[in-house]
Amino acid sequence: MSIIHTLSDVVALAPTADAPNWDAPPASPPGMETILPEWVGWAKYVAIGAGILGLIACGIMMMVGRRNRSHLSAEGASGLLWVLGGLSVVTLAAGVVPAIVT
């Protein structure tokens, strides 16, 4: 028997310690079970309110910029994409992040 086989057998017979569970499910710290979901709800509420105000602002820019201010109208139209993109990220965040992490 070669020395590599002998070392392999010795390593296989050596006692092993319990490995830590690196793939444990997320757990909230004590006392945060109700606080964090409330904060997430407030953040989503503020983000949706800001999105509504953003869409209104883009619409006003497009209306005001219609005559002799085409640059302002173009800024309002391009702002629509940014507002809708931001709202999409906020809306999808609660579903995407847990899917990636777990």
Salt bridges, closest charged atoms under 4 A:
GLU75 OE2 - HIS71 NE2 3.75
